[in-house]
Amino acid sequence: MVSPVQPADYQALVEAAIDAAGDAAHIPAEDVERCFGAAENLDAAAYSQAARILMREMVNGLAGPGPWLTRWERAIRGVVGAMRRRPGLAHVTLNESETTSEAVRERRMLYRRQFIAMLEEEYGRDRDPADVPEVHIELLAGAVYRAYVAEAAAGRLLDPSVDVVPRLVNVIALLEPVPA
């Protein structure tokens, strides 16, 4: 008889996979198989959960009062703080290897689209929508992602002695359109 799988079992394994950050050897294979069927499914669920956590940090930071760059800095501080508290968040969301499963690639594209939509809404909050070309938002989102990956690859993103926030804020500041 197969034991029923509880939602708490799924959630516990997802959180363990995030915290294991690519080293899931200590997660019992029978638990992975019982709850997810295959490790690739657990990886996809872990990616989705990590992306939701980081998106929530970004949304919370951008939702407050103030001009765009103040809100942007608050959002960056929230995301970097979350990654430093749980390094697995950075590993799960920023690690793009050739062995990444199709399910994770699909989820990555889905969350990138959601991030772009959220960024477009928040960036355009105090602007005339006609003044915010869609290609500009795509450019901002790509620059932000590349900056996070570069900081992670250099070891600065998770290093508590390095303030990466100004560098990440400046990615957006440099791409601010110049008034005509």
NORQUISUL-V224868 format. One record per residue. SS is DSSP state (2 for helix, 1 for strand, 0 for the rest). PHI is phi as a letter, one per 20 degrees, with the letter a starting at -180 (none if undefined). D_LAST is the distance of its C-alpha to the last C-alpha in Angstrom with 1 decimal. Layout:
BEGIN
ss=SS phi=PHI d_last=D_LAST
ss=SS phi=PHI d_last=D_LAST
END
This chain:
BEGIN
ss=0 phi=none d_last=71.1
ss=0 phi=e d_last=67.3
ss=0 phi=f d_last=66.1
ss=0 phi=f d_last=63.3
ss=0 phi=e d_last=59.9
ss=0 phi=e d_last=58.3
ss=2 phi=g d_last=54.6
ss=2 phi=f d_last=55.0
ss=2 phi=f d_last=56.3
ss=2 phi=g d_last=53.1
ss=2 phi=f d_last=50.9
ss=2 phi=f d_last=53.0
ss=2 phi=f d_last=52.8
ss=2 phi=f d_last=49.0
ss=2 phi=f d_last=48.6
ss=2 phi=f d_last=51.1
ss=2 phi=f d_last=49.2
ss=2 phi=f d_last=46.0
ss=2 phi=f d_last=47.8
ss=2 phi=f d_last=49.7
ss=0 phi=l d_last=46.5
ss=0 phi=n d_last=47.8
ss=0 phi=d d_last=51.4
ss=2 phi=e d_last=52.9
ss=2 phi=f d_last=56.4
ss=2 phi=e d_last=57.6
ss=0 phi=e d_last=56.8
ss=0 phi=g d_last=60.0
ss=2 phi=g d_last=59.8
ss=2 phi=f d_last=62.0
ss=2 phi=f d_last=59.5
ss=2 phi=f d_last=56.6
ss=2 phi=f d_last=58.8
ss=2 phi=f d_last=60.1
ss=2 phi=e d_last=56.7
ss=2 phi=c d_last=54.3
ss=0 phi=n d_last=56.6
ss=0 phi=b d_last=54.8
ss=2 phi=f d_last=52.7
ss=2 phi=f d_last=49.8
ss=2 phi=f d_last=49.7
ss=2 phi=f d_last=49.8
ss=2 phi=g d_last=46.9
ss=2 phi=f d_last=44.8
ss=2 phi=f d_last=45.7
ss=2 phi=f d_last=44.9
ss=2 phi=g d_last=41.5
ss=2 phi=f d_last=40.8
ss=2 phi=f d_last=42.0
ss=2 phi=f d_last=40.1
ss=2 phi=f d_last=36.8
ss=2 phi=f d_last=37.5
ss=2 phi=f d_last=38.2
ss=2 phi=f d_last=34.9
ss=2 phi=f d_last=32.9
ss=2 phi=f d_last=34.5
ss=2 phi=f d_last=33.6
ss=2 phi=f d_last=29.9
ss=2 phi=f d_last=30.0
ss=2 phi=f d_last=31.8
ss=2 phi=f d_last=29.4
ss=2 phi=f d_last=26.3
ss=2 phi=f d_last=28.1
ss=0 phi=f d_last=28.5
ss=0 phi=f d_last=26.5
ss=0 phi=o d_last=23.5
ss=0 phi=f d_last=19.9
ss=2 phi=g d_last=19.0
ss=2 phi=f d_last=19.8
ss=2 phi=f d_last=23.0
ss=2 phi=f d_last=24.2
ss=2 phi=f d_last=23.4
ss=2 phi=f d_last=25.5
ss=2 phi=f d_last=28.2
ss=2 phi=f d_last=28.3
ss=2 phi=f d_last=28.5
ss=2 phi=g d_last=31.3
ss=2 phi=f d_last=33.1
ss=2 phi=f d_last=33.0
ss=2 phi=f d_last=34.0
ss=2 phi=g d_last=36.7
ss=2 phi=f d_last=38.1
ss=2 phi=f d_last=38.3
ss=2 phi=f d_last=40.0
ss=2 phi=f d_last=42.5
ss=0 phi=c d_last=43.2
ss=2 phi=g d_last=42.4
ss=2 phi=g d_last=43.5
ss=2 phi=f d_last=40.3
ss=2 phi=f d_last=38.3
ss=2 phi=f d_last=40.9
ss=2 phi=f d_last=41.2
ss=2 phi=e d_last=37.5
ss=2 phi=d d_last=36.2
ss=0 phi=e d_last=39.2
ss=0 phi=d d_last=38.8
ss=0 phi=d d_last=41.9
ss=0 phi=f d_last=43.5
ss=0 phi=e d_last=46.2
ss=0 phi=f d_last=44.0
ss=0 phi=f d_last=45.5
ss=2 phi=f d_last=44.1
ss=2 phi=f d_last=44.1
ss=2 phi=f d_last=41.9
ss=2 phi=f d_last=39.5
ss=2 phi=f d_last=39.3
ss=2 phi=f d_last=38.7
ss=2 phi=g d_last=36.1
ss=2 phi=f d_last=34.1
ss=2 phi=f d_last=34.7
ss=2 phi=f d_last=33.5
ss=2 phi=f d_last=30.4
ss=2 phi=f d_last=29.5
ss=2 phi=f d_last=30.3
ss=2 phi=f d_last=28.2
ss=2 phi=f d_last=25.2
ss=2 phi=f d_last=25.8
ss=2 phi=f d_last=26.2
ss=2 phi=f d_last=23.1
ss=2 phi=f d_last=21.0
ss=2 phi=f d_last=22.7
ss=2 phi=f d_last=22.2
ss=2 phi=f d_last=18.7
ss=0 phi=e d_last=17.7
ss=0 phi=g d_last=20.0
ss=0 phi=d d_last=17.6
ss=0 phi=c d_last=14.8
ss=0 phi=f d_last=14.8
ss=2 phi=g d_last=16.6
ss=2 phi=f d_last=14.5
ss=2 phi=e d_last=11.5
ss=0 phi=d d_last=13.8
ss=0 phi=f d_last=14.9
ss=2 phi=g d_last=18.5
ss=2 phi=f d_last=18.2
ss=2 phi=f d_last=15.9
ss=2 phi=f d_last=18.7
ss=2 phi=f d_last=21.3
ss=2 phi=f d_last=19.6
ss=2 phi=g d_last=19.7
ss=2 phi=f d_last=23.2
ss=2 phi=f d_last=24.4
ss=2 phi=f d_last=23.1
ss=2 phi=f d_last=24.7
ss=2 phi=f d_last=28.0
ss=2 phi=f d_last=28.1
ss=2 phi=f d_last=27.6
ss=2 phi=f d_last=30.4
ss=2 phi=f d_last=32.6
ss=2 phi=f d_last=32.0
ss=2 phi=f d_last=32.9
ss=2 phi=f d_last=35.9
ss=2 phi=f d_last=37.1
ss=0 phi=e d_last=36.9
ss=0 phi=n d_last=39.0
ss=0 phi=e d_last=36.5
ss=0 phi=f d_last=35.6
ss=0 phi=d d_last=39.1
ss=0 phi=e d_last=40.0
ss=0 phi=f d_last=40.2
ss=0 phi=e d_last=40.1
ss=0 phi=d d_last=36.6
ss=0 phi=e d_last=33.5
ss=0 phi=e d_last=31.3
ss=2 phi=g d_last=29.0
ss=2 phi=g d_last=26.5
ss=2 phi=f d_last=26.2
ss=2 phi=f d_last=25.7
ss=2 phi=f d_last=23.2
ss=2 phi=f d_last=21.2
ss=2 phi=g d_last=21.0
ss=2 phi=f d_last=18.7
ss=2 phi=g d_last=16.9
ss=2 phi=f d_last=16.2
ss=0 phi=e d_last=14.7
ss=0 phi=f d_last=12.3
ss=0 phi=f d_last=8.9
ss=0 phi=e d_last=6.3
ss=0 phi=f d_last=3.8
ss=0 phi=f d_last=0.0
END
